[in-house]
Amino acid sequence: MSTQNKIKTQKEIIQICRNLKKRKKTVVTYNGSFDILHLGHIKSLEEARAQGDVLIVPLNSDKSVYLYKGPNHPIISESERAQTIAALNCVDYVVLFDEINPKEILNKIKPDIHCHGADWGKNCVEREVVEKNGGKIHVLETVPGFSTSALIKKIIKVYSKPEVRAVFLDRDGTINFNEPGYVYQIKDFKFIPGVLPALRKLSQSNYKIIIVTNQSGIGRGLFAEKDLKILHQWMLAQFKKEKIRIDKIYYCPHVKEDNCSCRKPKIGMLQEAVEDFGINLSKSWIVGDSERDVKMGKEANLRTIFLGKKSSIKPHYQVKNLAEAVKIILK
């Protein structure tokens, strides 16, 4: 049965229950608002379904939730809540009711078993109407550690903090000219025109600015790691003079044959940055002139900007230089 076909009017559910009774089926009910569905709800619904042949969920309408929880509720509309509950395999039917409690709709359904949480137990407000019609109350087991209020508090805690976003930058070919071959000496390092003003603008944003660069020359024995560190210290000093903020530089010293986890297009350097800064990669960018940068970005769900003319891997944006990339990011 499709999700929509499980959602019934009160008139329809009454007729369905009559037919079920004629077929000697055990009808079970378990009501609630189910405003934000969580695992505790699902476990309870599954337990309720196990008590009989058919589970009907009387669902508090928007009007009902407003009446007993106040003007800030519900968070999710009755239509969405009904469709969500109906999508569960353990639920056979959903029916809305407007009253504060479900006694009126239960009097129409006349369930054989009505399930209730342990907070009220068998002395719940529904007991009288259920037993009057020959039914009984089943108290559901408490699922520890789950509550809508706790979930909302957790969401508020997470989203009250500003999300950490980053712009990951390739080095050679993006910040400096990639000439001659392996750039590891200060005398060979030349900034690409327009890079410094662009990075100065980016430094005024709340993005972390992080350089991620493959430096396989170390692994090939062409230069030492200390040479790279000297160059990077000099580069950071130049950035500081230009009032440019670089939050960190990550580099991979390995060759392809090392099969490391940090060499682009693998995402090891990004994972290090996430651990160091708590970055949300899905809200971040990578800018580079190599297909490796684009592939790395796609692997980690970053937005990608490719500096160049041709790429077999389609980036989100393709521009001529870092200045154009920064305009897109800040826009």
Secondary structure, DSSP 4 states (H G I P E B T S, - for coil): --HHHHEE-HHHHHHHHHHHHHTTPPEEE--B--SS--HHHHHHHHHHHTTSSEEEEEEE-HHHHHHHH-TT--SS-HHHHHHHHHTSTT--EEEEE-SSSSHHHHHHH--SEEEE-TTTGGG-TTHHHHHHTT-EEEEPPP-TT--HHHHHHHHHHHHTSPPB-EEEE--BTTTB--TTSS--SGGG--BPTTHHHHHHHHHTSS-EEEEEEE-HHHHTTSS-HHHHHHHHHHHHHHHHHTT----EEEEE---GGG--SSSTTS-HHHHHHHHHH-B-GGG-EEEESSHHHHHHHHHTT-EEEEESS--SSPPSEEESSHHHHHHHHH-
